[in-house]
């Protein structure tokens, strides 16, 4: 067992001993978005009278508006994404009694940040990490769009309500911490790629996916060459890490974004990527694509979590997880080409 595996095991055991024995799954108090009789991908929720571009620009707070106008790309201009509604006013029938609820693209997707094309040195460039972060290699990245924060319970719950995504309460649910704008947890790589993403793409008419590992590190660094996107030091004002501090997930955007406008790329929850696990970077793609060779029963996770120590939050850190494993440290965000 590697030093990193030992560290993770010890931290997990300590938190398990000190955590609450009872796990309460909180009720959201909202009606189901789709009836149980809908097909796998469900009825689209967006109004056919509103483009996705219109919806994405509603409800942004001022900080996101500033990012929106200064970002050199067109990630907000995802036009031609019209949903199919059962009502002419864009509402969706959510039960057999005729009540309606309208869901916007903003509610499903959130805000997309433009990640510019470029190249970077990937791996343990600070020489403080693990062997699986080597060898350092140059990678070319094409421009893409990335969700500004991790998928929240508010966003994921729509897929559960649709009867598509599993209700993961049996796997721990929200761990008794509350849902809302906290990142969804206890989701496996398979839950995301086989259930949530196909459902979301059907709702929006677009093609979202998990980030490739190289894309993730490039976006997390946001042009930096330090251990973290903000520098080489870390404390509780920068990110949610170390179980002795908050001891649970925090609502997304509780900490400042990196220079490219991405929140919580360090800490809060480990984020799944598309790539298969490999013990080092020997033979890794240099064009930014996903590495689909290696141990594909395990997939790469990035970013550290609320439980992990500071060393595990570095931009270069990588960890492998079983693709069908759910736990309270795992979450995700999506990208769009």
C-alpha positions, 0 to 999 in steps of 0.5 A: 500500500502506498503512502497516499493510500495509508494516509487516506485510510487513516483519515477515513477511519478517524472520521468514521469513528467521530461521525454521527451514527445516524444518517438523516436524509433531509426532505426537500419538500418539492414535488416531483418534476416528472411523473414515474411513468416517464421513459429513461430520459424523461420529458424535456423540461426547458421551454421551447420558447426560450433558448438555453442562452436566455436561461443561462443568463438569468439569476446570475449574481454580480460576481458571475455577471462580471465573469460572464462579460470578461471571459474570452469565449462564448460558453454562455451562448449555448443557443438552439437548446430548446426543450419540448414542453407539454404546455404552450407556456413552457411549463411541464406537467409534474403530476396527474392532477394538472399542477405545473412547474417550470424548470430553467436551464440555469436550474439544471446546469448553473453557470458555465465558465470558458476555459481557454485553449493552451498548453501546460506542464501536467504533474508534480511540478513542485516536487512535493507529491507522489509517484503517480503524478510523474513524469511531468509532461506537456499537454495541449488543451482545446478550449471548453466550457466547465461548470463553475461549481460542483453539481449540487443536490438542488441540481441532481434532485431533478434527475432523482425526481424524474425516476432516472437517477437512483435515490442514493439514500441507501448509500448514505444520501446527504450524510445528514448534512443537508442538501440544497446547494451543497455538492451532491455526494454518494454518487458513483462514476456509473451513476453519473455517466449512465444515468445523470449525463444521458438524462441531462443531455436529453433535457438540454439538447446538448452534450455534457460530459465528465472532464478529462483528467488533463482538462481538470488539472489545467482548469484547476491551475488556471494558469498557475504553477504553484501547489494550489491555484492561489499559491503554495500555502493554505488555510481554512479561508481558502478551501474546505479541507481537513475533517477537523475544520468543518467536518462536512461538505460546504455549500458551493461557492463558499470560498473564492473562485480561482482566476478563471472563475471556478469554485471549489477546485480544491477541497469540498468533494473529490471530483470524478473525471472520465479517465481510467486509472494509471499508476503514473503518466508514462504513455499518457495522452499529450493532446488533452484527451481522456486516457481510456487505457489502464485500469478502467474499473477505477477512474481518476478523481481530482481535487481532494475533499472536506476530509482530506489533508492539505497535501491532497488538495494540490492541483497535481494530486490524483486518486483512483476510485472504483467506478461503482463506488459511492461515498460521502467524499465524491462529487462531480462537475461537467464540461461542454465542448 
